[in-house]
Amino acid sequence: MTAKTSESGSKAGGKRGGLSGAMTPGRITVLVLAALALIFIFENTDSTEIRLLIPLVTMPLWLALLAVGLIGALVGGYFMRRRR
């Protein structure tokens, strides 16, 4: 069975398909914050020293920030998946 459409062409229940239905305010906010995070990461190009328990590692600051961001995304995704 197919959903009935009104005269304007939208599906019954008021849900729109396509890109306009996928771009919610929450998703737009997340995309903007992700873009700002990437700009912040790649603007910091100086070298930094990081102590990993005992060894001292020297790497570009953008790489260290990107690594921490990826670790945070993985941990956040893990806990969001466990919540369901």
Distance bins in CASP14 RR format, pairs under 12 A and 6 or more apart:
PFRMAT RR
TARGET T0000
AUTHOR 0000-0000-0000
RMODE 2
METHOD distances of the structure
MODEL  1
1 12 0 0 0 0 0 1 0 0 0 0 0
2 11 0 0 0 0 1 0 0 0 0 0 0
2 12 0 0 0 0 1 0 0 0 0 0 0
3 9 0 0 0 0 0 1 0 0 0 0 0
3 10 0 0 0 0 1 0 0 0 0 0 0
3 11 1 0 1 0 0 0 0 0 0 0 0
3 12 1 0 1 0 0 0 0 0 0 0 0
3 13 1 0 0 1 0 0 0 0 0 0 0
3 14 0 0 0 0 1 0 0 0 0 0 0
3 15 0 0 0 0 1 0 0 0 0 0 0
3 17 0 0 0 0 0 1 0 0 0 0 0
4 10 0 0 0 0 0 1 0 0 0 0 0
4 11 1 0 0 1 0 0 0 0 0 0 0
4 12 1 0 1 0 0 0 0 0 0 0 0
4 13 0 0 0 0 1 0 0 0 0 0 0
4 14 0 0 0 0 0 1 0 0 0 0 0
5 11 1 0 0 1 0 0 0 0 0 0 0
5 12 1 0 0 1 0 0 0 0 0 0 0
5 13 0 0 0 0 0 1 0 0 0 0 0
5 14 0 0 0 0 0 1 0 0 0 0 0
5 15 0 0 0 0 0 1 0 0 0 0 0
5 16 0 0 0 0 0 1 0 0 0 0 0
5 17 0 0 0 0 0 1 0 0 0 0 0
6 12 1 0 0 1 0 0 0 0 0 0 0
6 13 0 0 0 0 1 0 0 0 0 0 0
6 14 0 0 0 0 1 0 0 0 0 0 0
6 15 0 0 0 0 0 1 0 0 0 0 0
6 16 0 0 0 0 0 1 0 0 0 0 0
8 14 0 0 0 0 1 0 0 0 0 0 0
8 16 0 0 0 0 0 1 0 0 0 0 0
9 15 0 0 0 0 0 1 0 0 0 0 0
9 16 0 0 0 0 1 0 0 0 0 0 0
9 17 0 0 0 0 0 1 0 0 0 0 0
10 16 1 0 1 0 0 0 0 0 0 0 0
10 17 0 0 0 0 1 0 0 0 0 0 0
10 18 0 0 0 0 0 1 0 0 0 0 0
10 20 0 0 0 0 0 1 0 0 0 0 0
10 21 0 0 0 0 0 1 0 0 0 0 0
11 17 1 0 0 1 0 0 0 0 0 0 0
11 18 0 0 0 0 0 1 0 0 0 0 0
11 21 0 0 0 0 0 1 0 0 0 0 0
14 21 0 0 0 0 0 1 0 0 0 0 0
15 21 1 0 0 1 0 0 0 0 0 0 0
15 22 0 0 0 0 0 1 0 0 0 0 0
15 24 0 0 0 0 0 1 0 0 0 0 0
16 22 0 0 0 0 1 0 0 0 0 0 0
16 23 0 0 0 0 0 1 0 0 0 0 0
16 24 0 0 0 0 0 1 0 0 0 0 0
17 23 0 0 0 0 0 1 0 0 0 0 0
19 27 0 0 0 0 0 1 0 0 0 0 0
19 28 0 0 0 0 0 1 0 0 0 0 0
20 27 0 0 0 0 0 1 0 0 0 0 0
20 28 0 0 0 0 0 1 0 0 0 0 0
21 27 0 0 0 0 1 0 0 0 0 0 0
21 28 0 0 0 0 0 1 0 0 0 0 0
22 28 0 0 0 0 0 1 0 0 0 0 0
22 31 0 0 0 0 0 1 0 0 0 0 0
23 29 0 0 0 0 0 1 0 0 0 0 0
23 30 0 0 0 0 0 1 0 0 0 0 0
23 31 0 0 0 0 1 0 0 0 0 0 0
23 32 0 0 0 0 0 1 0 0 0 0 0
24 30 0 0 0 0 1 0 0 0 0 0 0
24 31 0 0 0 0 0 1 0 0 0 0 0
25 31 0 0 0 0 0 1 0 0 0 0 0
25 32 0 0 0 0 0 1 0 0 0 0 0
26 32 0 0 0 0 1 0 0 0 0 0 0
26 33 0 0 0 0 1 0 0 0 0 0 0
26 34 0 0 0 0 0 1 0 0 0 0 0
27 33 0 0 0 0 0 1 0 0 0 0 0
27 34 0 0 0 0 0 1 0 0 0 0 0
28 34 0 0 0 0 0 1 0 0 0 0 0
28 35 0 0 0 0 0 1 0 0 0 0 0
29 35 0 0 0 0 0 1 0 0 0 0 0
29 36 0 0 0 0 0 1 0 0 0 0 0
30 36 0 0 0 0 0 1 0 0 0 0 0
30 37 0 0 0 0 0 1 0 0 0 0 0
30 73 0 0 0 0 0 1 0 0 0 0 0
31 37 0 0 0 0 0 1 0 0 0 0 0
31 38 0 0 0 0 0 1 0 0 0 0 0
32 38 0 0 0 0 0 1 0 0 0 0 0
32 39 0 0 0 0 0 1 0 0 0 0 0
33 39 0 0 0 0 0 1 0 0 0 0 0
33 40 0 0 0 0 0 1 0 0 0 0 0
33 69 0 0 0 0 0 1 0 0 0 0 0
33 73 0 0 0 0 0 1 0 0 0 0 0
34 40 0 0 0 0 0 1 0 0 0 0 0
34 41 0 0 0 0 0 1 0 0 0 0 0
34 69 0 0 0 0 0 1 0 0 0 0 0
34 70 0 0 0 0 0 1 0 0 0 0 0
34 73 0 0 0 0 1 0 0 0 0 0 0
35 41 0 0 0 0 0 1 0 0 0 0 0
35 42 0 0 0 0 0 1 0 0 0 0 0
36 42 0 0 0 0 0 1 0 0 0 0 0
36 43 0 0 0 0 0 1 0 0 0 0 0
37 43 0 0 0 0 0 1 0 0 0 0 0
37 44 0 0 0 0 0 1 0 0 0 0 0
37 62 0 0 0 0 0 1 0 0 0 0 0
37 65 0 0 0 0 1 0 0 0 0 0 0
37 66 0 0 0 0 1 0 0 0 0 0 0
37 68 0 0 0 0 0 1 0 0 0 0 0
37 69 1 0 0 1 0 0 0 0 0 0 0
37 70 0 0 0 0 0 1 0 0 0 0 0
37 72 0 0 0 0 0 1 0 0 0 0 0
37 73 0 0 0 0 1 0 0 0 0 0 0
38 44 0 0 0 0 0 1 0 0 0 0 0
38 62 0 0 0 0 1 0 0 0 0 0 0
38 65 0 0 0 0 1 0 0 0 0 0 0
38 66 0 0 0 0 1 0 0 0 0 0 0
38 69 0 0 0 0 0 1 0 0 0 0 0
38 70 0 0 0 0 0 1 0 0 0 0 0
39 62 0 0 0 0 0 1 0 0 0 0 0
39 65 0 0 0 0 0 1 0 0 0 0 0
40 61 0 0 0 0 0 1 0 0 0 0 0
40 62 0 0 0 0 1 0 0 0 0 0 0
40 65 1 0 0 1 0 0 0 0 0 0 0
40 66 0 0 0 0 0 1 0 0 0 0 0
40 68 0 0 0 0 0 1 0 0 0 0 0
40 69 0 0 0 0 0 1 0 0 0 0 0
41 60 0 0 0 0 0 1 0 0 0 0 0
41 61 0 0 0 0 1 0 0 0 0 0 0
41 62 1 0 1 0 0 0 0 0 0 0 0
41 63 0 0 0 0 1 0 0 0 0 0 0
41 64 0 0 0 0 1 0 0 0 0 0 0
41 65 1 0 1 0 0 0 0 0 0 0 0
41 66 1 0 1 0 0 0 0 0 0 0 0
41 67 0 0 0 0 1 0 0 0 0 0 0
41 68 0 0 0 0 1 0 0 0 0 0 0
41 69 1 0 0 1 0 0 0 0 0 0 0
41 70 0 0 0 0 0 1 0 0 0 0 0
42 60 0 0 0 0 1 0 0 0 0 0 0
42 61 0 0 0 0 1 0 0 0 0 0 0
42 62 1 0 1 0 0 0 0 0 0 0 0
42 63 0 0 0 0 0 1 0 0 0 0 0
42 65 0 0 0 0 1 0 0 0 0 0 0
42 66 0 0 0 0 1 0 0 0 0 0 0
43 60 0 0 0 0 0 1 0 0 0 0 0
43 61 0 0 0 0 1 0 0 0 0 0 0
43 62 1 0 0 1 0 0 0 0 0 0 0
43 65 0 0 0 0 1 0 0 0 0 0 0
44 59 0 0 0 0 0 1 0 0 0 0 0
44 60 0 0 0 0 1 0 0 0 0 0 0
44 61 1 0 1 0 0 0 0 0 0 0 0
44 62 1 0 1 0 0 0 0 0 0 0 0
44 63 0 0 0 0 1 0 0 0 0 0 0
44 64 0 0 0 0 1 0 0 0 0 0 0
44 65 1 0 0 1 0 0 0 0 0 0 0
44 66 0 0 0 0 1 0 0 0 0 0 0
44 68 0 0 0 0 0 1 0 0 0 0 0
45 59 0 0 0 0 0 1 0 0 0 0 0
45 60 1 0 0 1 0 0 0 0 0 0 0
45 61 1 0 0 1 0 0 0 0 0 0 0
45 62 1 0 1 0 0 0 0 0 0 0 0
45 63 0 0 0 0 1 0 0 0 0 0 0
45 64 0 0 0 0 0 1 0 0 0 0 0
45 65 0 0 0 0 0 1 0 0 0 0 0
45 66 0 0 0 0 0 1 0 0 0 0 0
46 58 0 0 0 0 0 1 0 0 0 0 0
46 59 0 0 0 0 0 1 0 0 0 0 0
46 60 1 0 0 1 0 0 0 0 0 0 0
46 61 1 0 1 0 0 0 0 0 0 0 0
46 62 0 0 0 0 1 0 0 0 0 0 0
46 63 0 0 0 0 0 1 0 0 0 0 0
46 64 0 0 0 0 0 1 0 0 0 0 0
46 65 0 0 0 0 0 1 0 0 0 0 0
47 57 0 0 0 0 0 1 0 0 0 0 0
47 58 1 0 1 0 0 0 0 0 0 0 0
47 59 1 0 0 1 0 0 0 0 0 0 0
47 60 1 0 1 0 0 0 0 0 0 0 0
47 61 1 0 0 1 0 0 0 0 0 0 0
47 62 0 0 0 0 0 1 0 0 0 0 0
47 63 0 0 0 0 1 0 0 0 0 0 0
47 64 0 0 0 0 1 0 0 0 0 0 0
48 56 0 0 0 0 0 1 0 0 0 0 0
48 57 0 0 0 0 1 0 0 0 0 0 0
48 58 1 0 0 1 0 0 0 0 0 0 0
48 59 1 0 0 1 0 0 0 0 0 0 0
48 60 1 0 0 1 0 0 0 0 0 0 0
48 61 1 0 1 0 0 0 0 0 0 0 0
48 62 0 0 0 0 1 0 0 0 0 0 0
48 63 0 0 0 0 1 0 0 0 0 0 0
48 64 1 0 1 0 0 0 0 0 0 0 0
48 65 0 0 0 0 1 0 0 0 0 0 0
48 67 0 0 0 0 0 1 0 0 0 0 0
48 68 0 0 0 0 0 1 0 0 0 0 0
49 55 0 0 0 0 0 1 0 0 0 0 0
49 56 1 0 1 0 0 0 0 0 0 0 0
49 57 1 0 0 1 0 0 0 0 0 0 0
49 58 1 0 1 0 0 0 0 0 0 0 0
49 59 0 0 0 0 1 0 0 0 0 0 0
49 60 0 0 0 0 0 1 0 0 0 0 0
49 61 0 0 0 0 0 1 0 0 0 0 0
49 64 0 0 0 0 1 0 0 0 0 0 0
50 56 1 0 0 1 0 0 0 0 0 0 0
50 57 1 0 1 0 0 0 0 0 0 0 0
50 58 1 0 0 1 0 0 0 0 0 0 0
50 59 1 0 0 1 0 0 0 0 0 0 0
50 60 0 0 0 0 0 1 0 0 0 0 0
50 61 0 0 0 0 1 0 0 0 0 0 0
50 63 0 0 0 0 1 0 0 0 0 0 0
50 64 1 0 1 0 0 0 0 0 0 0 0
50 65 0 0 0 0 0 1 0 0 0 0 0
50 67 0 0 0 0 1 0 0 0 0 0 0
50 68 0 0 0 0 1 0 0 0 0 0 0
51 57 1 0 0 1 0 0 0 0 0 0 0
51 58 0 0 0 0 0 1 0 0 0 0 0
51 64 0 0 0 0 0 1 0 0 0 0 0
52 58 0 0 0 0 0 1 0 0 0 0 0
52 59 0 0 0 0 0 1 0 0 0 0 0
52 64 0 0 0 0 0 1 0 0 0 0 0
52 67 0 0 0 0 0 1 0 0 0 0 0
57 63 0 0 0 0 0 1 0 0 0 0 0
57 64 0 0 0 0 1 0 0 0 0 0 0
57 67 0 0 0 0 0 1 0 0 0 0 0
58 64 0 0 0 0 1 0 0 0 0 0 0
59 65 0 0 0 0 0 1 0 0 0 0 0
59 66 0 0 0 0 0 1 0 0 0 0 0
59 67 0 0 0 0 1 0 0 0 0 0 0
59 68 0 0 0 0 0 1 0 0 0 0 0
60 66 0 0 0 0 1 0 0 0 0 0 0
60 67 0 0 0 0 0 1 0 0 0 0 0
61 67 0 0 0 0 0 1 0 0 0 0 0
61 68 0 0 0 0 0 1 0 0 0 0 0
62 68 0 0 0 0 0 1 0 0 0 0 0
62 69 0 0 0 0 0 1 0 0 0 0 0
63 69 0 0 0 0 0 1 0 0 0 0 0
63 70 0 0 0 0 0 1 0 0 0 0 0
64 70 0 0 0 0 0 1 0 0 0 0 0
64 71 0 0 0 0 0 1 0 0 0 0 0
65 71 0 0 0 0 0 1 0 0 0 0 0
65 72 0 0 0 0 0 1 0 0 0 0 0
66 72 0 0 0 0 0 1 0 0 0 0 0
66 73 0 0 0 0 0 1 0 0 0 0 0
67 73 0 0 0 0 0 1 0 0 0 0 0
67 74 0 0 0 0 0 1 0 0 0 0 0
68 74 0 0 0 0 0 1 0 0 0 0 0
68 75 0 0 0 0 0 1 0 0 0 0 0
69 75 0 0 0 0 1 0 0 0 0 0 0
69 76 0 0 0 0 0 1 0 0 0 0 0
70 76 0 0 0 0 0 1 0 0 0 0 0
70 77 0 0 0 0 0 1 0 0 0 0 0
71 77 0 0 0 0 0 1 0 0 0 0 0
71 78 0 0 0 0 0 1 0 0 0 0 0
72 78 0 0 0 0 1 0 0 0 0 0 0
72 79 0 0 0 0 0 1 0 0 0 0 0
72 80 0 0 0 0 0 1 0 0 0 0 0
73 79 0 0 0 0 0 1 0 0 0 0 0
73 80 0 0 0 0 0 1 0 0 0 0 0
74 80 0 0 0 0 0 1 0 0 0 0 0
74 81 0 0 0 0 0 1 0 0 0 0 0
75 81 0 0 0 0 0 1 0 0 0 0 0
75 82 0 0 0 0 0 1 0 0 0 0 0
76 82 0 0 0 0 1 0 0 0 0 0 0
76 83 0 0 0 0 1 0 0 0 0 0 0
77 83 0 0 0 0 1 0 0 0 0 0 0
77 84 0 0 0 0 0 1 0 0 0 0 0
78 84 0 0 0 0 0 1 0 0 0 0 0
END
